[in-house]
Amino acid sequence: TIYFLTLTPHKQQIFKVHNMINKTPSKTKTMTLFRTSIAATLLLQLLQSRANVVTADTADAVSSRLQVHVPQTLFRPEGYDHREALFGVPPYGGSIAQSVYYADSDLCDPTVDSRKGYPIRAKDSKGQMEPWPTPYILMVDRGGCSFVQKVRNAQKAGAAGVVIADNTCLCSDHDCVSANGEDVCQPAEPIMADDGSGGDVSIPSFLMFKVDADQIIAEVRANHPVQVEMQWALPQPDDRVEYDLWTTPSDPVSKDFQKKFKPIAEALGDRAYFTPHMYVYDGIKSNCQGFDGENMCFNLCTNNGRYCATDPDNDLDHGISGADVVQESLRRICIWKQHGDSDGIGSEWWDYVTQFMDRCDSPDYFANEDCVKDCYKHAGIDQVVIENCMRDSGGLDKDQTNTFLDLEMQAQVKRGVVILPTAFVNTVALRGGLSVDTVFTAVCNGFLEGTEPKVCTECAGCADFDQCIAKKKCKSSGGGVSTHMFMSSIVLISLIFGGAAFWHYRKTREEMREQVRGILAEYMPLEGDDGQVGSPMDFARRGGTENLMST
């Protein structure tokens, strides 16, 4: 058995290849061992191509802007060149403009001392320098640990955003290299990739190139105030938004999103056009197809090594194979062509994916035809139509091209997919974890101002988001109360205070009467005329019902 390790965007994976020698007749053992060695080498190349995705230059449109507002001498009308992190949650459609504090540290230690760094602050009653006043943007030196670890520690320290200062010049930046007198330079731009643990990072971060970051560091070290703005925008070409999701049928990260987003896609309607994309590896570029057209990567590929996928359960002998993933990818592409391509909503596609995850997403049933038929039935999809689509596009068996899979591979190269899963809104890749709220907010911010659907204005920030999507109306938007509830509360409060005031009036009146009776009772009775009742004592004894004035 041959074992090897490869790095993926989300985790480290250990793969193994069995050489099958003990299961093969002795005269074929040598050939089997030779082919197995080739398979292990080519499989490593195939899987490494996925890891290389995060280090390649990306064709994504840069949706963010980095600007220095203070001091004015560092202001640039076009902003500063930078690179966005592939983790964290940027506030799409918004910005963060705050004072910058330089940590003067690589920030690799989880215990961050916020009383250090620059600019120098005033001292408190204990003689210690005041901590960085929140909210603030923290500038951190590159190196020592991963980008994710630095930003996570800054987040725990209270930073609203992070700018990581690059510590090495680009080889293409001759001015930077000559100015620093360094012999070492980096030939390619660094990528702020996720190390696989960035799911808990919620603040945004940028990487700033050395030649620019040095100027800001010099200012804050001189105890001069610096204010930086981090801004995110989405292209807003018209009153329709186009958004895409790149994933695979075996991707665990996007499953929760795919289960929950259908009602939102339906609520957005045809104003937001969705396109699901299946990520398939080019087996020819990965040398999975031999010179004689033979499939050299075995069950990882279809079409004699043309279209491949990684083994999701890391076991080439059992469970789900890469070829199974490619087959399911083509099936979902055909379902979308039939049920979603026309309107960009694709309710049946969402239903099928949900049914598949509930019924067939296990090693025993992933490639089970009966299970797939059951999903067709519950999603209201014609099985014959989909199978004809899969066959007419080129199929998966012979050494021939498949039109739909070729189009997917061309699109992923053109779009410059960096990591899986990835969502794009108006051609801009969304950073951070894939969540319903993030995609919904980004889609709504992608509309031309004033043209967004009602569901965007009604449900953004609604306390009960799911109910708002279902009813297209927020029951308690922004934590406020309805007009009916407000008026009812006013009437109820008025009745309570009115009743209390009336009770107080009656009580006070009785107390005054009792006092009058007591005072009058202390006086001697006055004589009346011929026994006529009219004395103060009579008034006191009769409860004040008699008039003291005679007529």
URHU-V666880 format. One record per helix or strand. SS is the DSSP state (helix for helix, strand for strand). FROM is the first residue (numbers start at 1). TO is the last residue. If there is no record, write none. Layout:
BEGIN
SS&FROM&TO, SS&FROM&TO
END
This chain:
BEGIN
strand&2&7, strand&12&17, helix&21&23, helix&26&55, strand&64&70, helix&72&74, strand&82&85, strand&95&102, strand&118&118, strand&123&123, strand&129&129, strand&137&141, helix&147&156, strand&161&165, strand&170&170, helix&174&180, strand&186&186, strand&192&192, helix&198&200, strand&204&208, helix&210&221, strand&227&232, strand&241&247, helix&255&260, helix&262&271, strand&272&278, strand&281&282, strand&289&289, strand&295&295, helix&298&300, strand&301&302, strand&307&308, helix&322&339, helix&347&359, helix&369&379, helix&383&392, helix&403&415, strand&422&425, strand&428&429, helix&436&445, helix&454&459, strand&462&462, helix&465&471, strand&477&477, helix&483&521, helix&536&541
END
